[in-house]
């Protein structure tokens, strides 16, 4: 996949050229350059510092792990830190993407190949007429792809939470561990998705020329998607808490049902025990040493036991 692009006067004129040639294109004031660095080398780091004149604090943040999603403004450029996410196997997998926004250059720094930028390139190619907006157009394609990834992961997580809810009320086993996995995944998603509201708000409201009048509706659309994702994660947060409470209630109901059954069978079993114990005494009793006494005790055992069974069955104890 290509890692470099060159736009001039709103048209794509070159791509997939070596990153080493970026310095030559930056000297052209009409050129807009994008290049991507994945786990960059020392030489590529020097390009950021020497050719683009990026602030040392921004470069330090780009190579520091686990930055909070944010926008930092420096005299000659902006620095953004965002996270692309992917939901798989009840887990949220994140990839940090740091972005340098200069006057005529957009630089993306990825920590790994987990985020392949294919969606970003499709967005750029699908709207060539917007390329005249320059850096704002390129940054929008990246942010739109990242936020859409958050929304897709949130929808998939929401589907799994609803499926787990059905399993809980169906009294299916092994739901406790899945509930814990979904809760952990939701926390990870919220940690990277919620700050995107602030990031987009900063890009829209700060006094700079990055977002022109043409691109502003598109940025507002991305912000709307970020807000919708935030609302969805809020509702899922309440749902996950309710799932735990529902699981406890269902377990309590199941325990009550088991206790009623055990108590009912214990009462039924007590009848033959009591009658046989009475007739087992070593003293004469009505029917002692007579066949009819045996049949009376036997019929009493079965009759009273059946009566108790019918009573418990009608009360739904059995």
C-alpha positions in Angstrom: 0.0 0.0 0.0 1.2 3.5 -0.9 2.6 5.6 2.0 3.1 8.9 0.2 0.9 11.3 -1.9 1.5 14.6 -3.6 -1.3 17.0 -4.4 -0.9 20.2 -6.4 -3.7 22.7 -7.0 -6.3 20.2 -5.8 -5.1 17.3 -8.0 -3.3 14.1 -7.2 -0.1 14.3 -9.2 2.1 11.6 -7.6 2.0 8.8 -5.1 4.0 6.0 -3.7 7.3 7.9 -4.1 10.1 7.4 -1.6 9.7 9.2 1.7 13.2 10.6 1.2 11.8 12.7 -1.7 9.4 14.5 0.6 11.9 17.2 1.4 12.1 18.2 -2.2 8.3 18.5 -2.6 8.0 20.6 0.6 9.9 23.4 -1.1 7.0 23.9 -3.6 4.5 26.2 -1.9 1.7 24.9 -4.1 2.3 21.3 -3.1 0.4 19.4 -0.4 2.3 16.3 0.8 1.1 13.3 2.8 3.4 10.6 4.0 3.0 7.8 6.6 5.6 6.5 9.0 4.9 3.1 10.6 7.3 2.3 13.5 9.7 5.0 12.0 13.4 4.6 11.9 16.0 7.2 13.1 16.4 8.7 9.6 12.6 9.2 9.3 12.5 10.8 12.7 15.2 13.2 11.6 13.0 14.1 8.6 10.3 15.2 11.0 12.7 17.3 13.0 14.9 18.8 10.3 12.8 19.2 7.2 9.4 20.0 8.8 10.7 21.8 11.8 8.3 20.1 14.1 8.4 20.9 17.8 10.5 18.5 19.9 7.7 18.0 22.4 5.3 16.9 19.6 7.9 14.5 18.3 8.4 13.1 21.8 4.7 12.6 22.2 4.5 10.8 18.9 7.0 8.3 20.0 5.6 7.9 23.5 3.1 5.1 24.1 -0.4 5.5 25.2 -1.0 9.2 24.7 -4.5 10.5 25.4 -6.5 11.5 22.3 -5.8 15.2 22.1 -4.9 18.2 19.9 -1.8 20.3 20.7 -1.2 23.6 18.9 2.4 24.7 18.2 3.5 27.9 16.4 4.0 26.2 13.0 1.8 23.0 13.2 -0.8 21.0 15.0 -0.2 17.7 16.7 -3.1 15.2 17.0 -3.1 11.8 18.8 -6.0 9.5 18.0 -6.7 5.7 18.2 -8.0 3.4 15.5 -9.9 0.5 17.0 -11.0 -3.0 15.9 -13.4 -5.2 17.8 -12.7 -8.9 17.7 -13.3 -11.8 20.1 -15.0 -9.7 22.8 -11.8 -7.5 22.8 -11.0 -4.0 21.7 -7.7 -3.8 19.9 -6.3 -0.3 19.5 -3.6 1.3 17.3 -2.3 4.7 18.2 -2.1 7.1 15.2 -0.2 10.4 15.7 -0.7 13.2 13.2 1.4 16.2 12.4 -0.5 19.0 10.5 1.8 21.5 8.9 1.1 24.2 6.4 1.6 22.0 3.4 2.2 18.5 4.9 0.2 15.9 6.7 2.3 13.2 8.5 0.8 10.1 10.1 2.8 8.1 12.5 1.5 4.6 13.3 2.7 2.3 16.1 2.0 -0.8 14.0 0.4 -2.2 10.9 -2.8 -3.1 12.8 -4.3 0.0 11.2 -3.6 -0.2 7.5 -5.0 3.2 6.2 -6.8 1.5 3.4 -10.1 3.2 4.4 -8.4 6.6 4.5 -7.2 6.2 0.9 -10.6 5.1 -0.3 -12.1 8.2 1.2 -9.6 10.5 -0.5 -10.1 8.8 -3.8 -13.9 8.9 -3.5 -14.0 12.8 -3.2 -11.3 14.3 -5.5 -13.3 17.5 -5.9 -12.6 18.3 -2.2 -8.9 18.0 -2.6 -8.7 21.8 -3.3 -9.2 22.3 0.5 -5.7 20.9 1.0 -4.6 19.7 4.4 -8.2 20.0 5.8 -9.4 17.5 3.2 -6.6 15.0 4.0 -7.1 15.3 7.8 -10.9 14.8 7.4 -10.4 11.5 5.5 -8.3 10.2 8.4 -10.6 11.4 11.2 -13.7 10.1 9.4 -12.2 6.7 9.0 -11.1 6.6 12.7 -14.5 7.7 14.0 -16.3 5.3 11.8 -14.1 2.5 13.2 -15.2 3.6 16.7 -18.9 3.5 15.7 -18.6 0.1 14.1 -16.9 -1.3 17.1 -19.6 0.2 19.4 -22.3 -1.4 17.3 -20.7 -4.8 17.4 -20.2 -4.5 21.1 -23.8 -3.5 21.6 -24.9 -6.6 19.6 -22.8 -8.8 21.8 -24.2 -7.2 25.0 -27.8 -7.8 23.8 -27.0 -11.4 23.0 -25.5 -11.9 26.4 -28.6 -10.4 28.0 -30.7 -13.0 26.2 -28.4 -15.7 27.4 -28.8 -14.5 31.0 -32.6 -14.6 30.9 -32.5 -18.0 29.2 -30.4 -19.1 32.2 -27.5 -20.3 30.0 -24.3 -21.2 31.7 -20.9 -19.4 31.5 -22.1 -15.8 31.2 -20.2 -14.3 34.0 -16.8 -14.3 32.3 -18.3 -13.0 29.0 -19.9 -10.2 30.9 -16.5 -9.3 32.4 -14.9 -9.4 29.0 -17.5 -7.1 27.5 -17.2 -4.7 30.3 -13.5 -4.5 29.9 -13.9 -4.0 26.1 -16.4 -1.2 26.7 -14.0 0.6 29.1 -11.2 0.4 26.5 -13.6 1.8 23.8 -14.8 4.6 25.9 -11.2 5.6 26.8 -10.4 6.3 23.1 -13.8 7.3 21.7 -15.1 9.8 24.2 -12.2 12.3 23.8 -12.8 12.5 20.1 -15.6 15.0 20.8 -13.0 17.4 22.3 -10.6 16.7 19.4 -13.1 17.6 16.7 -14.5 20.5 18.7 -11.0 22.0 19.0 -10.4 21.7 15.2 -13.7 23.4 14.5 -13.6 26.2 17.0 -9.9 27.2 17.2 -8.8 30.2 15.3 -6.9 28.7 12.4 -7.4 28.1 8.7 -7.3 24.3 8.7 -11.0 23.8 8.2 -12.4 26.1 5.5 -16.1 26.7 4.6 -16.1 23.8 2.2 -14.9 21.2 4.7 -16.7 22.5 7.7 -19.9 20.6 7.1 -17.9 17.4 6.6 -16.1 17.9 9.9 -19.4 18.6 11.6 -20.7 15.3 10.2 -17.7 13.5 11.7 -18.3 15.2 15.0 -21.9 14.1 14.9 -20.8 10.5 14.4 -18.4 10.9 17.4 -21.2 12.2 19.6 -23.5 9.4 18.5 -20.8 6.9 19.4 -20.3 8.5 22.8 -24.1 8.3 23.4 -24.1 4.7 22.4 -21.2 3.8 24.8 -23.1 5.7 27.6 -26.2 3.5 27.1 -24.0 0.4 26.9 -22.4 1.3 30.2 -25.8 1.4 31.9 -26.7 -1.9 30.2 -23.6 -3.7 31.3 -24.3 -2.6 34.9 -27.9 -3.8 34.6 -26.6 -7.1 33.1 -24.7 -7.9 36.3 -27.8 -7.0 38.4 -30.0 -9.2 36.2 -27.5 -12.1 36.5 -27.7 -11.9 40.3 -31.5 -11.7 40.2 -31.7 -14.7 37.8 -29.3 -16.7 40.0 -31.4 -15.8 43.1 -34.6 -16.9 41.3 -33.0 -20.2 40.2 -31.8 -20.8 43.8 -35.3 -20.2 45.2 -36.7 -22.6 42.6 -34.2 -25.2 43.6 -34.9 -24.7 47.3 -38.7 -25.1 46.7 -38.1 -28.4 44.9 -35.8 -29.7 47.6 -38.2 -28.7 50.3 -41.1 -30.3 48.5 -39.4 -33.6 47.9 -38.1 -33.6 51.5 -41.8 -33.2 52.7 -42.9 -36.1 50.4 -40.1 -38.4 51.6 -40.9 -37.6 55.2 -44.3 -39.3 54.9 -43.2 -42.9 54.3 -40.4 -42.3 56.8 -43.0 -41.3 59.5 -45.5 -44.1 58.7 -42.9 -46.8 58.4 -41.4 -45.6 61.7 -44.7 -45.7 63.4 -45.4 -49.2 62.3 -41.9 -50.3 63.0 -42.4 -49.8 66.8 -42.0 -53.0 68.9 -45.5 -52.6 70.5 -48.9 -53.9 69.4 -50.8 -51.5 67.2 -54.0 -51.7 65.1 -53.3 -54.3 62.4 -50.2 -55.7 64.2 -49.2 -59.1 62.8 -52.2 -58.9 60.4 -52.1 -58.5 56.6 -54.6 -55.7 56.6 -52.2 -53.6 58.8 -49.5 -53.9 56.1 -51.9 -52.8 53.4 -53.2 -49.9 55.4 -49.7 -48.5 56.0 -48.7 -49.1 52.4 -51.7 -47.3 51.0 -51.2 -44.5 53.6 -47.6 -43.9 52.3 -48.6 -43.8 48.7 -51.9 -41.8 49.3 -50.4 -39.1 51.5 -47.3 -38.8 49.3 -49.4 -38.4 46.2 -51.6 -35.8 47.9 -48.5 -33.7 48.8 -47.1 -34.1 45.3 -50.4 -32.7 43.8 -50.4 -29.8 46.3 -46.8 -28.8 45.5 -47.3 -29.2 41.8 -50.3 -26.8 41.8 -48.2 -24.2 43.6 -45.4 -24.6 41.0 -43.0 -25.8 43.6 -42.2 -28.9 41.5 
